[in-house]
Amino acid sequence: MNADAPQEHQAVPHPSNRQDDADSRIGNTRRPVPGVALGCLLLAAAAVWAKTGSTLATPEQVANAHRNVERYEWAARTRDAAVAAAERWAELPDEQLWELVPEQSLPRSAVIKAHDSCPKCGAKADRHGPYAWKTDPLTKPWKVVCPECGEEFPKNDFGAYYLSGKGSGFLWEPDRSNKSRLVNTGPTGETKGERYGVDDGFGYVDENGERYGFIAYYCHWGLWRSLQSALSSLSEAYLLTGDERYAHKAAVLSCRIADVYPDFDHSPMRKWGFDNSSGGSGLGKIYGCLWETGVSSVFVLTADRLWDWLGGAGALSAFLRGQAIKHELPDRYDSPAALRQHLTRGLFEPTIAGLLDGRIRGLEGTHQAAMARVAIALDDPERTPKLLDWIFQSGVVWPDRSKDLLPGGRLSALLVDQVDRDGVGGEAAPEYALGWLSPLQQCAGLLASYKQYDRHDLYRDFPAFRRMFLAPLRLALLGRWTPSLGDSGQTGKPERIGWDLDLFLEAFRRFGDPRLARAAWEMNGRTVEGLHTSLFDPEPEAVQEQVSNALGDGEGTFQSYNLGGYGLACLQAGAAESGRALWLYYGRNSGHGHRDRLNLGLYAHGLDLLPDLGYPEFVGPWPQRIGWTSHTVSHNTVMVDRQPQQRNWTGHPTLFKALPGVSVVEVESEEVYPQCTMYRRQSALIDIDAANSYAVDFFRVQGGHSHVFSFHAGEGEPTVTGLELVRQAKGTLAGDTVEYGDWGTVQPDWAYAGPGFQYLYDVRRSPAAPSFAVDWPLVDTWHLRDQPGQVHLRLTMLRQTGDVVLASGDPPQNKLGNPRRLRYVLLERQGDGLRSDFVSVIEPYVNSRVVRAVELLRVGPDAAAVKVELPDDRVDYVYSSTKAQQVVSLTDDVSVAGRFAHVRLKAGTVESMVLVAGSLLRVGPITIACATPEWTGTVDDYDRAGGASNCLHTATRLPAGGALRGQELHLANDRVRNASYTIREVRRKGAQTIIDLGDTTFVRGFKDDTDLKAGVLYDFEPGCTFSLPNHVRVSRSADGIYRAEFTAPVDLELPSQP
């Protein structure tokens, strides 16, 4: 990015000094307000309207807060923290505060430089993250400090240079600044030259043409982020104490910001390579459009909090009028009405304009909440309802600068089209998908609290919104780990993304769901003591008793489940600290997702044993993100034809079973590789005892000419058995002449279709072997374990291994704490019309293996079976097949016909047998025969009303009652989305069978997002077929009696019972 930046800069067009009225300032912005009629209606100054008081912090709420501060220690601590944060700003003279506010002409940048960000220590600074440079406008004005070496930049006195260029309105005009001040005034000036480290506001450009945005970074973080903090703390301190000193200081800042905010425009920043999170659009105001939602909301909230106080702000008016005279500004401060009008025109109106024209448009939920906040703060009986209606109207996701925007915040379409039936927002990465909830909840709370408006209510009108509150719980495996899928999390770091105590309590208060109560209780240290709702509520601690009553009987073992809407199968076992979880991801692989369909993960023994790489260095078209971090090859899946997967919404589950001791899932997804007729993974988690499990994995691929099975564990140097590895002397997997990260003549953009091998180094190669094992002694990277013992992860490859490579690949190195490198195993098979069946056993263990031996039973091209020897004279047989009716003999005593089977023997005696989607399983004297391996039928009709009970209607007769509760039903559709659902209940109604799928939705989205009245699309239609794989489980109890459970009629032959 910086290498391509121009070496010479032009001055950023500085704001117009014309400030006579709001309409003229808005008219000077660079983008027109969309929709002429709507724009005029929403932005015209209302001569007859006058906001009379705060609407975001009402007198009643403030009185509640004051009362709670006196009653509760936690409330007093909140007040004290706000006061402490506010004091450093309240102590400043008014003029110093006023002069801290920069103008449009001073550039802003979120990063100093994308890589090698410190001229002194280079890339060492990057490992702290792109936003880790230190700034403080009060103690180190106009300086940034390297987080690694502590060096300060820039080396010139930029403050003096900046002040020398101030013109009318106290606005910086770069051409006026004294260029003689652009010299290195420190010791390095003598050793490295007077231009070393010198920044004129547009970056320091070194001898190699690399641009460092020291001042732009300082302006972003040191000034604007600090000013936001100052406004928030000062206004909160005023609310909680009533001390007018804090209100006065907050008003000084707010009024100066209102002078300059209308003219801010982020788009010129890009010419110097400066970006502030604009999502690639280049739009924004102070920041890029994504982050501007937060900036503008701080301005609006502060102004609203001060509204009543402004009625007696004589000292403020006097100060501001003096500044106007001194700096040739129009006098807009001569009365309380004038001050309020100034904040309206300088803060409220530019925020509304920015929301309408796309310069303020963040991640979903943020701009809708921003509009709700400013509309309610405006409190105009004519305009506010229309602005709130805008939140739900049709619109576009990103501005198309070639034409006028369609109006609307598209929240209705968002909740119907993009929030899946599991309540997860329309992103792959949990950090983004679950991040929708908090701002949407803010939006919902604002709408619910504004009694003058009731046309829309998120809590009332949108079942999808209610489901969103449970999504963070569902995505946290073992109640602890949210997979670091896509642009989310860090490598192996435990995070419960989206878990928010206040949010859970508010949702529990609204919906009464005990799962939310338990989550809040757990986040609060597994106690109700200290729980409370908002400081502004009349009885914030009443929730303690409510949560206590909802907790129930306690916790049991972890259960397996499938999130068909999001695309995550979660196989779980054990309880509490002994929990284990195997996950298979098959959801979105675009946007903030990675090309990682059918990616596999595993948690056991307190660690993430198969960690995804997580958030990349940068989320834009960054070379390492494109070629490695988000590429298929860096994930635990299979790459076909040395190309990344094609983008696609979801895979298609064909089988999911969660049974005692055995859970299995199978998903197919040929859409990501259209050249394949099969791209399917079946994975099972099988318990050994209460504390240990192993996984068996069957990955089948047919089509293409190259299949690369990629697998990595956590940090640690593995040992390898069964291979003859030879070290490659230099280079990378791309070739011994290709250095790390070398793209050659290939352009690193989103169209890249190569294998990413240039990011795999320290290469060792081995020819094909019939089987081999790789064993990682894992480093406890994040210092999570408090138990002794060395955790291992062992991979045993058993079939069609192909040529094998052991190589290193790097997690993102600008995320502090990430491992330096991970060791990858890659197996490549090549040939025309290629068919590969990758069969493996994955064993987590501590100190020594629990599994005694693993053996592949060769049973044909469409089936595979594994024999696993366990302690205590136990033997497991695990079988997988693509042809359910084909009878296969595993041994003289074991025969099977089905898609999956598991048998456990102890000293030759059957302990348990599981048959899934099969017709026969025979082990010695025991035979299971099932005439109906799968329930199949046709959907005659389905419910369209939504709500807590969503049902299918079919003429197929299925077992009624609870026999099929918790089973997965798979519907055939157009494969744009999948249609897999969990059954809650089956009942009969005359000749019809009613399949109740519970609180879900069949709606895919609106037919036309620009015309919601056109109706909706469904994920399936009447007449589609369905399948429900059946299972039979036979187990032997301690008293020697065999018991069976099944979902379809079976014939059982059992030995004589005691």
DRENTIRO-72717 format. One record per residue (C-alpha): x, y, z. Coordinates in steps of 0.5 Angstrom, whole numbers, padded with zeros to 4 digits, always signed. Layout:
! residues N
XYZ/...
***
This chain:
! residues 1058
+0000+0000+0000/+0005+0005+0002/+0010+0003-0003/+0005+0005-0009/+0003+0012-0005/+0005+0018-0009/+0012+0021-0007/+0009+0028-0007/+0003+0031-0003/-0002+0036-0005/-0006+0040+0001/-0012+0036+0003/-0018+0041+0001/-0019+0045+0008/-0026+0046+0010/-0030+0052+0008/-0031+0057+0013/-0038+0059+0011/-0042+0057+0017/-0048+0061+0016/-0053+0056+0016/-0054+0048+0016/-0057+0047+0009/-0051+0051+0006/-0046+0047+0010/-0049+0040+0008/-0050+0043+0001/-0042+0043+0000/-0041+0036+0002/-0038+0032-0003/-0044+0027-0004/-0051+0029-0005/-0057+0027-0001/-0060+0020-0004/-0067+0021-0006/-0069+0028-0007/-0075+0029-0004/-0073+0024+0002/-0067+0028+0003/-0070+0035+0003/-0075+0032+0008/-0070+0030+0013/-0065+0035+0012/-0069+0041+0012/-0068+0046+0018/-0075+0046+0022/-0077+0053+0023/-0082+0051+0028/-0079+0046+0032/-0075+0046+0038/-0072+0040+0042/-0074+0042+0049/-0070+0037+0053/-0066+0031+0053/-0069+0024+0050/-0063+0019+0051/-0062+0021+0058/-0069+0023+0061/-0070+0027+0068/-0073+0020+0070/-0067+0016+0068/-0062+0021+0071/-0066+0021+0078/-0066+0013+0078/-0058+0014+0077/-0057+0019+0083/-0061+0014+0087/-0057+0008+0085/-0051+0011+0086/-0053+0013+0093/-0055+0006+0094/-0050+0001+0091/-0043+0000+0092/-0042-0002+0084/-0046+0004+0082/-0042+0009+0086/-0036+0006+0083/-0038+0007+0076/-0039+0014+0078/-0032+0015+0081/-0029+0012+0075/-0033+0017+0070/-0030+0023+0075/-0023+0020+0075/-0023+0020+0067/-0026+0026+0066/-0022+0030+0071/-0016+0030+0067/-0020+0034+0061/-0024+0038+0066/-0017+0041+0069/-0015+0044+0062/-0017+0051+0061/-0022+0052+0056/-0018+0055+0050/-0013+0049+0051/-0019+0044+0050/-0022+0048+0044/-0016+0048+0041/-0015+0041+0041/-0020+0039+0036/-0017+0038+0029/-0020+0040+0022/-0021+0037+0016/-0015+0039+0013/-0011+0035+0018/-0010+0027+0015/-0012+0021+0019/-0010+0014+0019/-0012+0008+0023/-0005+0005+0022/+0002+0008+0021/+0005+0003+0016/+0002-0004+0014/+0008-0007+0015/+0015-0006+0018/+0012+0000+0021/+0018+0003+0025/+0024+0006+0022/+0028+0004+0028/+0026-0003+0029/+0022-0005+0023/+0017-0011+0023/+0019-0012+0031/+0014-0007+0032/+0008-0010+0028/+0008-0016+0033/+0004-0012+0038/-0002-0010+0033/-0003-0005+0028/-0006+0000+0033/-0001-0001+0039/+0003+0005+0038/+0002+0010+0044/-0001+0017+0044/-0003+0022+0049/-0004+0029+0047/-0003+0032+0054/+0003+0029+0056/+0006+0028+0049/+0003+0032+0044/+0004+0031+0037/+0008+0024+0038/+0007+0017+0037/+0011+0012+0041/+0013+0005+0038/+0011-0001+0042/+0017-0005+0041/+0023+0000+0042/+0020+0006+0045/+0023+0011+0040/+0018+0017+0039/+0016+0020+0032/+0016+0025+0028/+0023+0028+0030/+0020+0035+0028/+0016+0040+0032/+0010+0039+0028/+0006+0042+0033/+0010+0049+0032/+0009+0047+0024/+0002+0046+0025/+0000+0053+0029/+0004+0057+0024/-0001+0055+0018/-0007+0056+0022/-0012+0061+0018/-0019+0064+0019/-0023+0060+0023/-0017+0057+0027/-0017+0052+0021/-0010+0049+0019/-0008+0051+0011/-0002+0047+0010/+0001+0052+0005/+0001+0057+0010/+0006+0053+0015/+0013+0055+0016/+0017+0050+0012/+0023+0051+0016/+0020+0048+0022/+0021+0041+0018/+0027+0039+0020/+0030+0033+0025/+0031+0037+0032/+0033+0031+0036/+0040+0027+0036/+0038+0023+0030/+0038+0029+0026/+0046+0029+0026/+0047+0022+0025/+0041+0020+0020/+0040+0027+0017/+0035+0033+0018/+0030+0030+0014/+0030+0023+0018/+0023+0022+0021/+0020+0029+0019/+0013+0029+0018/+0009+0035+0015/+0002+0032+0017/+0002+0028+0010/+0007+0022+0012/+0015+0021+0013/+0017+0018+0006/+0024+0015+0007/+0030+0014+0002/+0026+0008-0001/+0019+0011-0002/+0016+0008+0004/+0011+0013+0007/+0010+0013+0015/+0004+0016+0017/+0006+0019+0024/+0002+0025+0025/-0004+0022+0021/-0004+0016+0026/-0003+0021+0032/-0009+0025+0029/-0014+0019+0029/-0012+0016+0036/-0008+0021+0040/-0013+0027+0038/-0020+0024+0035/-0020+0018+0040/-0018+0022+0046/-0023+0027+0044/-0029+0022+0044/-0026+0019+0051/-0026+0026+0054/-0034+0027+0051/-0036+0021+0054/-0033+0021+0061/-0034+0029+0062/-0042+0028+0060/-0043+0022+0064/-0039+0025+0070/-0044+0031+0069/-0050+0026+0069/-0048+0022+0075/-0046+0028+0079/-0049+0034+0077/-0043+0038+0077/-0044+0043+0072/-0036+0044+0071/-0036+0037+0067/-0042+0040+0063/-0038+0046+0061/-0032+0043+0059/-0036+0038+0055/-0040+0043+0052/-0033+0047+0050/-0031+0041+0046/-0038+0040+0043/-0039+0047+0040/-0032+0047+0037/-0033+0040+0034/-0040+0043+0031/-0036+0048+0028/-0032+0043+0024/-0035+0037+0023/-0040+0038+0017/-0034+0039+0013/-0031+0033+0014/-0029+0028+0009/-0025+0022+0009/-0024+0020+0002/-0018+0025+0000/-0014+0021+0005/-0013+0015+0001/-0009+0019-0004/-0003+0018+0001/-0005+0011+0003/-0009+0013+0009/-0015+0009+0011/-0019+0009+0017/-0024+0003+0016/-0028+0005+0010/-0029-0003+0008/-0026-0001+0001/-0031+0005-0001/-0026+0010+0001/-0032+0014+0004/-0033+0017+0011/-0032+0023+0015/-0027+0024+0021/-0026+0016+0020/-0028+0011+0015/-0035+0010+0014/-0035+0004+0018/-0032+0007+0025/-0035+0013+0024/-0042+0010+0026/-0039+0010+0033/-0035+0017+0033/-0042+0021+0031/-0046+0017+0036/-0041+0020+0041/-0042+0027+0039/-0050+0026+0039/-0050+0023+0046/-0046+0028+0049/-0050+0034+0046/-0057+0030+0048/-0054+0030+0055/-0052+0037+0055/-0059+0040+0052/-0062+0042+0059/-0056+0045+0062/-0055+0049+0056/-0061+0053+0058/-0056+0057+0063/-0049+0056+0060/-0048+0064+0060/-0040+0063+0062/-0040+0058+0056/-0043+0063+0051/-0038+0068+0053/-0032+0064+0052/-0035+0062+0045/-0036+0069+0043/-0029+0071+0045/-0026+0065+0041/-0031+0067+0035/-0028+0074+0035/-0021+0072+0036/-0021+0067+0030/-0026+0071+0025/-0032+0066+0026/-0039+0067+0026/-0042+0069+0032/-0047+0063+0034/-0047+0063+0041/-0051+0069+0044/-0056+0065+0047/-0058+0058+0050/-0063+0057+0043/-0057+0059+0039/-0052+0054+0042/-0057+0049+0041/-0058+0050+0034/-0051+0050+0033/-0050+0043+0036/-0056+0041+0032/-0053+0044+0025/-0046+0042+0027/-0047+0035+0030/-0054+0032+0029/-0055+0034+0022/-0048+0032+0019/-0050+0025+0022/-0056+0025+0019/-0053+0027+0012/-0048+0022+0013/-0052+0016+0015/-0056+0018+0008/-0051+0018+0003/-0046+0013+0006/-0041+0017+0009/-0043+0014+0016/-0045+0006+0014/-0042+0001+0019/-0042-0006+0020/-0049-0008+0020/-0053-0006+0026/-0048+0000+0028/-0051+0005+0023/-0058+0003+0024/-0057+0004+0032/-0053+0011+0030/-0060+0013+0026/-0064+0011+0032/-0060+0015+0037/-0060+0022+0033/-0067+0021+0031/-0069+0020+0038/-0064+0026+0040/-0067+0030+0035/-0074+0029+0038/-0078+0033+0032/-0085+0030+0032/-0085+0031+0024/-0078+0029+0022/-0076+0023+0028/-0082+0018+0026/-0079+0019+0018/-0072+0018+0020/-0074+0012+0025/-0078+0009+0019/-0072+0010+0015/-0068+0004+0019/-0073-0001+0016/-0074+0001+0009/-0070-0002+0003/-0063+0000+0002/-0056-0002-0001/-0051-0005+0003/-0045-0001+0000/-0046+0006-0003/-0045+0005-0011/-0042+0012-0013/-0044+0012-0020/-0051+0013-0018/-0056+0016-0013/-0057+0011-0007/-0063+0008-0005/-0066+0010+0001/-0066+0006+0008/-0063+0002+0013/-0065-0004+0010/-0066-0007+0017/-0072-0011+0016/-0069-0014+0010/-0063-0015+0014/-0066-0019+0019/-0070-0024+0014/-0065-0025+0009/-0058-0025+0013/-0059-0027+0020/-0060-0035+0019/-0064-0039+0023/-0059-0040+0028/-0059-0033+0030/-0052-0032+0027/-0051-0025+0023/-0049-0026+0015/-0042-0027+0016/-0038-0033+0017/-0033-0030+0022/-0036-0030+0029/-0033-0024+0031/-0037-0020+0026/-0043-0024+0025/-0044-0024+0033/-0042-0017+0033/-0049-0015+0030/-0052-0017+0036/-0050-0011+0041/-0051-0005+0036/-0058-0008+0034/-0060-0009+0041/-0058-0002+0042/-0063+0000+0037/-0068-0004+0040/-0067-0001+0046/-0067+0006+0043/-0074+0004+0040/-0077+0001+0045/-0075+0007+0050/-0078+0012+0045/-0086+0012+0047/-0087+0017+0041/-0086+0012+0036/-0089+0005+0036/-0089+0003+0028/-0083-0002+0029/-0081-0006+0035/-0075-0011+0034/-0077-0015+0040/-0084-0015+0038/-0084-0016+0030/-0077-0020+0029/-0077-0027+0031/-0070-0027+0028/-0068-0022+0033/-0070-0026+0039/-0066-0032+0036/-0059-0028+0036/-0059-0027+0043/-0058-0035+0044/-0053-0035+0038/-0047-0033+0042/-0048-0039+0047/-0049-0044+0041/-0042-0042+0038/-0039-0043+0044/-0037-0050+0044/-0036-0053+0051/-0039-0047+0054/-0032-0044+0053/-0029-0044+0046/-0032-0040+0040/-0028-0043+0034/-0023-0037+0031/-0027-0038+0024/-0025-0033+0018/-0023-0026+0021/-0024-0028+0028/-0020-0029+0034/-0013-0031+0035/-0009-0038+0034/-0011-0042+0039/-0014-0037+0044/-0020-0038+0048/-0025-0033+0047/-0033-0033+0048/-0034-0028+0042/-0041-0024+0043/-0042-0026+0051/-0044-0020+0054/-0046-0020+0061/-0051-0014+0060/-0054-0016+0054/-0055-0023+0057/-0059-0020+0063/-0063-0015+0058/-0065-0021+0054/-0067-0025+0060/-0071-0019+0062/-0074-0019+0056/-0075-0026+0054/-0074-0030+0060/-0070-0035+0057/-0067-0039+0063/-0061-0041+0058/-0059-0033+0058/-0060-0033+0066/-0055-0039+0066/-0050-0035+0061/-0050-0029+0066/-0049-0033+0072/-0043-0036+0069/-0040-0030+0067/-0041-0027+0074/-0037-0032+0077/-0043-0037+0078/-0046-0033+0083/-0052-0028+0082/-0049-0023+0087/-0047-0017+0084/-0052-0018+0078/-0055-0012+0076/-0058-0008+0070/-0057-0001+0068/-0055+0004+0073/-0061+0008+0070/-0066+0003+0072/-0071+0004+0078/-0069-0003+0081/-0063-0005+0078/-0061-0011+0083/-0068-0014+0082/-0065-0019+0077/-0061-0023+0082/-0067-0026+0084/-0070-0027+0077/-0064-0030+0075/-0063-0035+0081/-0070-0037+0080/-0069-0039+0073/-0062-0043+0074/-0065-0050+0074/-0062-0056+0077/-0055-0055+0074/-0051-0058+0069/-0050-0065+0066/-0045-0067+0060/-0044-0063+0054/-0049-0065+0048/-0048-0065+0041/-0052-0061+0036/-0052-0058+0029/-0053-0051+0027/-0055-0052+0020/-0057-0045+0019/-0050-0042+0020/-0046-0049+0018/-0043-0052+0024/-0043-0059+0027/-0041-0059+0034/-0040-0066+0037/-0039-0066+0044/-0037-0071+0050/-0035-0071+0057/-0037-0066+0063/-0034-0059+0066/-0026-0059+0065/-0026-0066+0062/-0030-0064+0056/-0028-0065+0049/-0031-0062+0042/-0030-0064+0035/-0033-0059+0030/-0034-0059+0023/-0035-0052+0019/-0039-0052+0013/-0042-0045+0013/-0040-0039+0009/-0033-0038+0006/-0033-0031+0003/-0034-0024+0006/-0030-0024+0013/-0030-0032+0012/-0024-0036+0009/-0024-0041+0004/-0025-0046+0009/-0031-0051+0007/-0031-0057+0011/-0025-0055+0016/-0024-0059+0022/-0023-0057+0029/-0022-0060+0036/-0022-0058+0043/-0019-0063+0049/-0015-0063+0055/-0016-0055+0056/-0013-0053+0049/-0015-0052+0042/-0011-0057+0039/-0013-0056+0032/-0013-0048+0032/-0015-0044+0026/-0011-0038+0024/-0016-0033+0026/-0016-0026+0024/-0011-0024+0019/-0006-0019+0019/-0011-0014+0015/-0017-0015+0012/-0017-0012+0006/-0013-0015+0000/-0007-0016+0004/-0002-0021+0000/-0001-0026+0006/-0009-0026+0007/-0010-0028+0000/-0005-0033-0001/-0005-0036+0006/-0009-0034+0012/-0016-0034+0008/-0013-0039+0003/-0016-0046+0003/-0009-0049+0004/-0008-0046+0011/-0014-0050+0014/-0015-0057+0016/-0019-0059+0009/-0018-0061+0002/-0015-0057-0003/-0017-0059-0011/-0013-0057-0017/-0008-0053-0013/-0014-0047-0012/-0018-0044-0007/-0025-0046-0006/-0030-0042-0010/-0034-0038-0005/-0041-0041-0003/-0046-0040+0002/-0046-0047+0005/-0045-0054+0005/-0050-0059+0006/-0051-0064+0012/-0053-0071+0010/-0052-0074+0016/-0052-0072+0024/-0053-0077+0030/-0051-0075+0037/-0051-0082+0041/-0048-0084+0048/-0041-0085+0047/-0041-0084+0039/-0043-0077+0035/-0042-0077+0028/-0043-0072+0022/-0043-0072+0015/-0043-0066+0010/-0042-0065+0002/-0040-0059-0001/-0039-0060-0009/-0041-0053-0010/-0034-0050-0008/-0030-0055-0013/-0035-0055-0019/-0030-0060-0022/-0032-0065-0017/-0037-0070-0017/-0036-0072-0009/-0033-0067-0004/-0035-0070+0003/-0033-0071+0010/-0035-0075+0015/-0032-0075+0022/-0034-0078+0028/-0032-0077+0036/-0032-0083+0040/-0031-0084+0047/-0026-0088+0050/-0028-0086+0058/-0030-0080+0062/-0024-0076+0060/-0022-0078+0053/-0024-0079+0046/-0021-0080+0039/-0024-0078+0032/-0024-0082+0026/-0024-0078+0020/-0026-0080+0012/-0025-0075+0007/-0028-0077+0000/-0026-0073-0006/-0028-0075-0013/-0026-0070-0019/-0020-0066-0021/-0013-0068-0022/-0010-0066-0015/-0012-0067-0008/-0008-0064-0003/-0010-0066+0004/-0008-0060+0009/-0007-0061+0017/-0004-0058+0022/-0004-0058+0030/-0002-0053+0035/+0004-0050+0037/+0010-0055+0037/+0015-0059+0033/+0012-0066+0032/+0015-0073+0031/+0014-0077+0025/+0014-0084+0024/+0013-0088+0018/+0016-0083+0013/+0023-0082+0010/+0023-0074+0010/+0028-0070+0006/+0030-0063+0008/+0029-0058+0002/+0035-0054+0002/+0032-0047+0001/+0026-0044-0002/+0019-0046+0000/+0014-0051-0002/+0013-0047-0009/+0020-0049-0011/+0027-0048-0008/+0028-0042-0012/+0021-0038-0009/+0023-0035-0003/+0017-0034+0003/+0012-0029+0000/+0014-0028-0007/+0009-0028-0012/+0013-0027-0018/+0009-0024-0023/+0002-0026-0020/-0002-0020-0018/-0004-0021-0010/-0011-0020-0011/-0018-0023-0010/-0018-0027-0017/-0012-0031-0014/-0012-0038-0016/-0006-0041-0014/-0004-0046-0008/-0001-0041-0003/+0005-0045-0003/+0010-0039-0003/+0008-0039+0005/+0010-0046+0007/+0017-0046+0009/+0022-0051+0012/+0020-0056+0007/+0021-0063+0008/+0019-0068+0003/+0017-0076+0003/+0015-0081-0002/+0008-0084-0001/+0007-0089+0005/+0001-0094+0006/+0001-0090+0013/+0004-0086+0018/+0003-0082+0024/+0005-0075+0026/+0005-0073+0034/+0005-0066+0036/+0007-0065+0043/+0004-0058+0044/+0006-0052+0047/+0001-0049+0052/+0001-0042+0048/-0004-0038+0052/-0002-0041+0059/-0009-0045+0060/-0007-0051+0063/-0007-0052+0071/-0006-0059+0071/+0001-0063+0070/+0003-0067+0064/+0004-0066+0056/-0001-0065+0052/-0001-0069+0045/-0004-0069+0038/-0003-0075+0034/-0005-0076+0027/-0005-0083+0024/-0006-0083+0016/-0009-0090+0014/-0011-0089+0007/-0008-0087+0000/-0003-0082+0003/+0000-0080-0003/+0007-0075-0003/+0008-0072+0004/+0010-0066+0006/+0012-0063+0013/+0013-0055+0013/+0012-0049+0017/+0006-0044+0016/+0006-0037+0020/+0000-0035+0024/-0001-0027+0023/+0005-0024+0027/+0002-0018+0028/-0003-0021+0033/+0001-0021+0040/+0001-0028+0043/+0000-0032+0037/+0005-0037+0036/+0011-0036+0031/+0009-0042+0027/+0005-0048+0026/+0008-0055+0023/+0003-0057+0017/+0003-0064+0014/+0000-0064+0007/-0001-0070+0003/-0002-0069-0005/-0005-0074-0010/-0005-0073-0017/-0008-0076-0023/-0014-0076-0028/-0021-0077-0026/-0018-0077-0019/-0021-0081-0013/-0018-0080-0006/-0021-0083+0000/-0017-0080+0006/-0018-0084+0012/-0015-0082+0019/-0015-0082+0026/-0014-0076+0031/-0012-0078+0038/-0011-0072+0044/-0008-0075+0050/-0004-0073+0056/+0003-0076+0057/+0002-0083+0054/-0003-0085+0048/-0009-0088+0051/-0010-0091+0044/-0006-0098+0044/-0006-0099+0036/-0010-0097+0030/-0011-0101+0023/-0014-0100+0017/-0019-0105+0015/-0019-0105+0007/-0026-0106+0005/-0027-0103-0002/-0027-0097-0006/-0033-0094-0003/-0032-0096+0004/-0027-0096+0009/-0026-0099+0016/-0021-0097+0022/-0020-0102+0028/-0018-0098+0034/-0015-0102+0040/-0016-0099+0047/-0014-0101+0054/-0018-0106+0058/-0018-0111+0052/-0023-0107+0048/-0023-0106+0041/-0027-0101+0037/-0029-0102+0029/-0031-0096+0026/-0034-0096+0019/-0036-0091+0014/-0039-0092+0007/-0042-0088+0001/-0047-0094-0001/-0051-0096+0005/-0054-0102+0002/-0047-0106+0000/-0046-0111+0005/-0038-0111+0007/-0035-0116+0012/-0030-0113+0016/-0028-0119+0020/-0030-0126+0020/-0035-0124+0026/-0037-0117+0024/-0041-0115+0018/-0044-0109+0016/-0049-0105+0011/-0050-0098+0012/-0047-0091+0012/-0044-0091+0019/-0043-0096+0024/-0039-0097+0031/-0038-0103+0035/-0034-0104+0041/-0032-0111+0044/-0029-0112+0051/-0025-0119+0051/-0029-0121+0045/-0036-0119+0048/-0040-0114+0045/-0040-0108+0049/-0044-0103+0044/-0046-0103+0037/-0049-0097+0033/-0052-0097+0026/-0053-0091+0022/-0057-0091+0016/-0056-0098+0015/-0060-0105+0014/-0055-0110+0017/-0050-0110+0023/-0048-0117+0025/-0043-0118+0031/-0042-0125+0033/-0049-0128+0036/-0052-0121+0035/-0055-0118+0029/-0059-0112+0028/-0063-0112+0021/-0067-0105+0019/-0072-0105+0014/-0072-0097+0014/-0065-0095+0014/-0068-0088+0012/-0075-0085+0013/-0076-0081+0006/-0082-0078+0004/-0085-0071+0001/-0087-0065+0004/-0094-0063+0002/-0094-0057+0006/-0091-0052+0011/-0092-0047+0016/-0091-0040+0013/-0093-0036+0020/-0086-0037+0023/-0086-0036+0031/-0084-0041+0036/-0087-0047+0032/-0085-0049+0025/-0088-0055+0022/-0088-0059+0016/-0094-0063+0013/-0093-0070+0010/-0097-0076+0008/-0091-0081+0010/-0092-0084+0017/-0087-0083+0022/-0086-0085+0029/-0090-0080+0033/-0089-0077+0040/-0082-0076+0042/-0078-0082+0038/-0075-0077+0033/-0074-0072+0038/-0067-0069+0037/-0066-0072+0030/-0064-0069+0024/-0068-0068+0018/-0065-0066+0011/-0070-0063+0005/-0068-0063-0002/-0068-0056-0005/-0064-0052-0010/-0058-0052-0006/-0057-0045-0005/-0058-0046+0002/-0058-0052+0006/-0065-0055+0009/-0063-0059+0015/-0067-0058+0021/-0067-0061+0028/-0074-0064+0030/-0077-0062+0036/-0084-0067+0036/-0088-0071+0031/-0095-0072+0032/-0101-0075+0027/-0107-0070+0025/-0111-0075+0021/-0108-0078+0015/-0102-0073+0016/-0096-0073+0020/-0094-0066+0023/-0086-0065+0024/-0085-0060+0029/-0078-0056+0028/-0079-0051+0033/-0077-0044+0034/-0073-0044+0027/-0075-0041+0020/-0076-0043+0013/-0075-0036+0010/-0069-0035+0006/-0070-0028+0005/-0074-0023+0001/-0075-0024-0007/-0073-0017-0008/-0070-0013-0002/-0072-0006-0006/-0079-0008-0006/-0081-0012+0001/-0088-0013-0001/-0086-0017-0007/-0086-0023-0002/-0081-0028+0001/-0077-0034-0002/-0077-0040+0002/-0071-0045+0003/-0075-0051+0000/-0082-0052-0003/-0088-0056-0003/-0087-0063-0006/-0079-0063-0004/-0077-0070-0002/-0074-0071+0005/-0069-0076+0009/-0068-0078+0016/-0063-0083+0017/-0065-0088+0022/-0060-0091+0028/-0060-0097+0032/-0056-0097+0038/-0055-0104+0042/-0051-0103+0049/-0049-0108+0054/-0050-0106+0062/-0046-0108+0068/-0051-0113+0069/-0050-0116+0062/-0057-0114+0059/-0057-0112+0052/-0062-0106+0051/-0063-0102+0045/-0066-0096+0042/-0068-0094+0035/-0072-0089+0031/-0075-0095+0026/-0077-0102+0027/-0072-0107+0027/-0071-0114+0028/-0066-0116+0033/-0062-0123+0035/-0059-0122+0042/-0056-0128+0046/-0059-0131+0052/-0060-0125+0057/-0058-0127+0064/
***
